[in-house]
Amino acid sequence: MEATITIVNDIVFASPDNTPPVLGPSAHATFTAFVERATAEPAVAGLVLSGSMAREGMATAHSDYDLYVILEDGASTDLTGLDGFRSAHLDLAVGPLSEWHTHALSGDMTDWNRYSFVGAQVVLDRRGGEITNLVERKASLSPQEADEKIGQYLDAYVNSMYRSLKSHRDGRLFAARLDAAGSIPFLLNVIFALHHRVCPYNKYLQWDLETHPLGTPQWDARHLIPQLDAILTTGDATTQQAIFAHVEAAARAAGHGANLDAWGADLDQLRPRR
């Protein structure tokens, strides 16, 4: 069956075989052309820009535009065929509004994608603020979600750090470094959840800490980033213990002392040496 070609300004796409679009002369031109076409489509409820292009100071000459296209439920449009389209200029995620309500939120299988909406820009909202409110909802953790994240990651962080320090003690330095590196994603999830924040992707960690500080000196980018670098490079036990002291105090203050106390005397190995 021959594909039906639909022209969208200087973008060409096809259905049903999803022939890739022909891109414009630049990423910005391609993005602008697509937004104009999508805005003219009544089936489109909203457009949300994510990725480096949405975050000031993060875009480079190699950056493309990451755009979410939210459709009215039950709408019939050729744009549906562009879900998952990727190119050097434009990446698209196209889906119905009903899915957008739960996408990237806790309990959804796409919750790994939540940081995409931290700093995201709403390009179009035809739902009287509904799209904007949903973006804001995804961009931070509710108190309940924060507690769940801390509970989920605190034990994993302690476990990885404990294994790292045991390997240091036993002279297994390679294993110590591996476990130290493995503890960092758990650590960062705990730190950000303690502030009701979504943990950044690695690419955005330093940018996030610098542009939206967590508000306490120990988590300042100028302090935390060098510490993380030392842990990644050497698995330094003293640095790990110094960070844990701050995590323990904050976690107990947030009501998670029982999680820590379950470790009993083993917790002493994680604390700084007096």
C-alpha positions as CSV (number, residue, x, y, z in Angstrom):
1,M,0.0,0.0,0.0
2,E,1.4,3.4,-1.0
3,A,2.0,5.8,1.9
4,T,0.0,9.0,2.0
5,I,2.4,12.0,2.2
6,T,1.3,15.0,4.3
7,I,3.3,18.2,4.1
8,V,3.8,20.2,7.3
9,N,5.5,23.4,6.3
10,D,9.1,22.2,5.5
11,I,8.6,18.9,7.3
12,V,7.3,15.9,5.3
13,F,6.0,12.8,7.1
14,A,4.1,9.8,5.9
15,S,1.6,7.2,7.1
16,P,1.2,4.3,7.6
17,D,4.9,3.4,7.2
18,N,6.2,6.4,9.2
19,T,8.6,7.6,6.5
20,P,10.9,10.0,8.3
21,P,10.3,13.8,8.0
22,V,12.5,15.8,5.7
23,L,14.1,18.4,8.0
24,G,14.4,22.1,7.6
25,P,17.7,24.1,7.2
26,S,18.3,24.2,11.0
27,A,16.9,22.7,14.2
28,H,15.2,25.9,15.0
29,A,13.6,26.1,11.6
30,T,12.3,22.5,11.9
31,F,11.0,23.1,15.4
32,T,9.2,26.3,14.4
33,A,7.7,24.7,11.3
34,F,6.4,21.8,13.3
35,V,4.9,24.0,16.1
36,E,3.1,26.1,13.5
37,R,1.6,23.0,11.9
38,A,0.7,21.4,15.2
39,T,-0.8,24.6,16.5
40,A,-3.1,24.7,13.5
41,E,-4.3,21.2,14.2
42,P,-7.5,21.2,16.4
43,A,-6.7,17.8,17.7
44,V,-3.6,19.1,19.6
45,A,-4.4,20.0,23.2
46,G,-0.9,21.1,24.1
47,L,2.8,21.2,23.3
48,V,5.6,20.9,25.9
49,L,9.3,21.5,25.1
50,S,11.8,19.6,27.2
51,G,15.5,18.7,27.0
52,S,18.5,21.0,26.7
53,M,16.6,23.5,24.6
54,A,14.2,24.2,27.4
55,R,16.9,24.8,30.0
56,E,18.9,28.0,29.8
57,G,22.6,27.4,29.4
58,M,22.4,23.7,28.5
59,A,21.9,23.7,24.7
60,T,24.9,23.2,22.4
61,A,25.4,23.2,18.6
62,H,24.4,19.5,18.7
63,S,21.2,19.9,20.6
64,D,17.8,19.0,19.1
65,Y,14.3,19.9,20.3
66,D,12.4,17.4,22.5
67,L,8.7,18.1,22.1
68,Y,5.7,16.4,23.7
69,V,2.5,16.6,21.6
70,I,-0.6,16.1,23.7
71,L,-3.7,15.1,21.7
72,E,-7.3,15.4,22.7
73,D,-8.6,11.9,23.6
74,G,-10.1,10.1,20.7
75,A,-8.8,12.7,18.2
76,S,-7.9,11.5,14.6
77,T,-4.8,13.1,13.2
78,D,-1.8,12.2,11.1
79,L,0.4,13.5,14.0
80,T,-0.3,10.2,15.8
81,G,2.1,8.5,13.4
82,L,5.0,10.6,14.5
83,D,5.1,9.3,18.0
84,G,8.7,8.2,18.7
85,F,10.1,10.2,15.8
86,R,13.7,11.0,16.3
87,S,16.1,13.1,14.2
88,A,19.1,15.5,14.5
89,H,16.6,18.4,14.8
90,L,13.5,17.2,16.5
91,D,12.4,14.3,18.7
92,L,8.6,13.8,19.2
93,A,6.5,12.1,21.8
94,V,2.8,12.1,20.8
95,G,0.0,10.8,23.0
96,P,-3.5,11.4,24.3
97,L,-4.3,13.7,27.2
98,S,-5.6,10.8,29.3
99,E,-2.1,9.2,29.3
100,W,-0.5,12.6,30.0
101,H,-2.3,12.7,33.3
102,T,-0.3,9.8,34.7
103,H,2.8,9.9,32.5
104,A,6.1,10.1,34.5
105,L,4.3,10.2,37.9
106,S,4.9,7.8,40.8
107,G,3.4,4.4,40.1
108,D,3.5,4.8,36.4
109,M,5.9,2.7,34.4
110,T,7.3,5.9,32.9
111,D,8.2,7.5,36.2
112,W,11.9,7.3,35.1
113,N,11.1,10.1,32.7
114,R,9.9,12.6,35.4
115,Y,12.9,14.9,35.3
116,S,12.1,15.7,31.7
117,F,9.4,18.1,33.1
118,V,11.7,20.0,35.5
119,G,12.3,23.3,33.6
120,A,10.1,22.2,30.7
121,Q,8.4,25.0,28.7
122,V,4.7,24.9,27.8
123,V,4.5,26.0,24.2
124,L,0.8,25.5,23.8
125,D,-2.0,24.9,26.3
126,R,-5.5,24.8,24.9
127,R,-7.0,23.3,28.0
128,G,-7.2,26.5,30.1
129,G,-4.1,25.8,32.1
130,E,-4.6,22.1,32.5
131,I,-1.4,21.2,30.6
132,T,0.6,23.8,32.5
133,N,-0.7,22.5,35.8
134,L,0.2,18.9,34.9
135,V,3.8,20.0,33.9
136,E,4.1,21.7,37.3
137,R,2.8,18.6,39.0
138,K,5.4,16.4,37.4
139,A,8.2,18.8,38.1
140,S,8.2,18.3,41.9
141,L,7.5,15.7,44.5
142,S,4.5,15.9,46.7
143,P,5.2,15.2,50.5
144,Q,3.9,11.7,50.1
145,E,5.9,11.0,47.0
146,A,9.0,12.4,48.7
147,D,8.6,10.1,51.7
148,E,8.1,7.2,49.4
149,K,11.3,8.0,47.4
150,I,13.3,8.4,50.6
151,G,12.0,5.1,51.8
152,Q,12.8,3.5,48.5
153,Y,16.3,4.7,48.1
154,L,17.7,5.3,51.6
155,D,18.3,1.6,52.3
156,A,19.8,1.1,48.9
157,Y,22.2,4.0,49.5
158,V,23.2,2.7,53.0
159,N,23.6,-0.9,51.6
160,S,25.9,0.2,48.7
161,M,28.0,2.5,51.0
162,Y,28.3,-0.3,53.6
163,R,29.6,-2.7,51.0
164,S,32.1,-0.1,49.8
165,L,33.5,0.5,53.2
166,K,33.7,-3.2,54.0
167,S,35.7,-3.7,50.8
168,H,38.0,-0.8,51.8
169,R,38.5,-2.5,55.1
170,D,39.4,-5.8,53.4
171,G,41.7,-4.2,50.8
172,R,39.4,-4.9,47.9
173,L,39.8,-1.4,46.4
174,F,38.2,-2.1,43.0
175,A,35.1,-3.5,44.6
176,A,35.1,-0.5,47.0
177,R,35.1,1.9,44.1
178,L,32.4,0.0,42.3
179,D,30.1,0.1,45.3
180,A,30.9,3.7,46.0
181,A,30.0,4.6,42.4
182,G,26.9,2.5,42.6
183,S,25.7,4.3,45.8
184,I,25.7,7.7,44.1
185,P,22.3,7.4,42.2
186,F,20.7,6.2,45.4
187,L,22.3,9.1,47.4
188,L,21.2,11.7,44.9
189,N,17.6,10.4,44.9
190,V,17.5,10.7,48.7
191,I,19.0,14.2,48.8
192,F,16.6,15.6,46.2
193,A,13.6,13.8,47.7
194,L,14.5,15.3,51.1
195,H,13.8,18.7,49.3
196,H,10.7,17.5,47.5
197,R,12.7,17.7,44.2
198,V,13.0,15.3,41.3
199,C,16.4,13.8,41.0
200,P,18.2,15.2,37.8
201,Y,19.6,13.1,35.1
202,N,23.4,13.0,35.3
203,K,23.7,15.5,32.5
204,Y,21.7,18.1,34.4
205,L,23.0,17.5,38.0
206,Q,25.5,20.3,38.2
207,W,23.2,22.7,36.2
208,D,20.3,22.0,38.6
209,L,22.4,22.5,41.7
210,E,23.8,25.7,40.4
211,T,20.6,27.2,39.0
212,H,18.2,25.9,41.7
213,P,20.3,25.4,44.8
214,L,18.9,23.1,47.5
215,G,19.5,25.8,50.0
216,T,21.9,24.2,52.5
217,P,25.7,24.6,52.3
218,Q,26.5,20.8,52.3
219,W,24.5,20.4,49.1
220,D,25.9,23.4,47.3
221,A,27.3,22.5,43.9
222,R,30.7,23.9,44.8
223,H,30.9,21.5,47.7
224,L,28.9,18.4,46.6
225,I,30.2,18.0,43.0
226,P,33.9,17.7,44.1
227,Q,32.9,15.2,46.7
228,L,31.1,13.1,44.2
229,D,34.0,13.3,41.9
230,A,36.3,12.1,44.6
231,I,34.0,9.2,45.3
232,L,33.8,8.2,41.6
233,T,37.6,8.5,41.2
234,T,38.9,6.8,44.3
235,G,35.9,5.6,46.3
236,D,37.3,7.7,49.2
237,A,35.9,6.4,52.4
238,T,36.3,9.6,54.4
239,T,34.3,11.6,51.8
240,Q,31.6,9.0,51.8
241,Q,31.3,9.2,55.6
242,A,31.2,13.0,55.6
243,I,28.3,12.9,53.2
244,F,26.5,10.2,55.2
245,A,26.6,12.4,58.3
246,H,24.6,15.0,56.5
247,V,22.2,12.4,55.0
248,E,21.6,10.8,58.4
249,A,20.8,14.0,60.1
250,A,18.4,15.1,57.3
251,A,16.7,11.7,57.0
252,R,16.1,11.5,60.8
253,A,14.7,15.0,60.8
254,A,12.3,14.0,58.0
255,G,11.1,11.0,60.0
256,H,13.1,8.2,58.5
257,G,15.1,7.3,61.6
258,A,13.6,3.8,61.8
259,N,15.0,2.9,58.3
260,L,18.4,3.8,59.6
261,D,18.1,2.2,63.0
262,A,17.3,-1.1,61.4
263,W,21.0,-1.3,60.5
264,G,21.9,-1.4,64.1
265,A,25.6,-1.2,65.0
266,D,26.6,-1.6,61.4
267,L,25.6,2.1,61.0
268,D,28.7,3.1,63.0
269,Q,30.9,2.1,60.1
270,L,29.2,4.7,57.9
271,R,29.7,7.5,60.3
272,P,32.8,9.8,60.3
273,R,35.6,8.6,62.5
274,R,35.9,10.7,65.7
